[in-house]
Amino acid sequence: MKSVLVFYLLLLFIYTGCDKGIEALPEIPAEQKAGFSGTITFTGEWPDSAKRTHLVVFENPLLAAADFNILNLKYISNEIPFGSTTFNFNSTDSSIVSIKEGTYKYVAVAQSATPQVVLERSAWYVIGVYYNEGDTTKPGTLVIPEKTLVKNININCDFNNLPPQPPGGE
């Protein structure tokens, strides 16, 4: 008798709790996704040592080597093709780590000499930084409001004139 009761309770739970079964969640329309887009421009010769290039976003500035960590890292783009002269991006498209609305203090293009993604600061060097309104004295702040795609987040990467490296790099 007890097993019959458990069976009916389980059946009732499944029937009332599975509204549409295991149907996929509806996709959020692009115009309702929070994110950012822009163009990365590359000048000069790409170093042969570069194995990976990504656009990365950190919530807090990189003031110490310890700030380069998984909790602070909020976005990683898909890999940028080696030898690119320009790269148009949109964070709402595919990425390794997606982003949501918020305020971000360090947006940069970084390269690594390792073929796999590693989260060690010493493995990465910055080749371009996002600056607000052309102020190249300090990294810009990226603010992404809810359900907004922030446009024109453009970054210049000049291999002949690299930006200052955050602490913990080479």
Secondary structure, DSSP 8 states (H G I E B T S, - for coil): -HHHHHHHHHHHHHHHH-TTTT-------GGGS-EEEEEEEEES---TT--EEEEEEESS---SGGGSSTTTEEEEE----TT-SEEEEETTS-EEE---SEEESEEEEEEESSSS----GGGEEEEEE--GGG-TTS---EEE-TT-EE----EEEETTS-----TT--
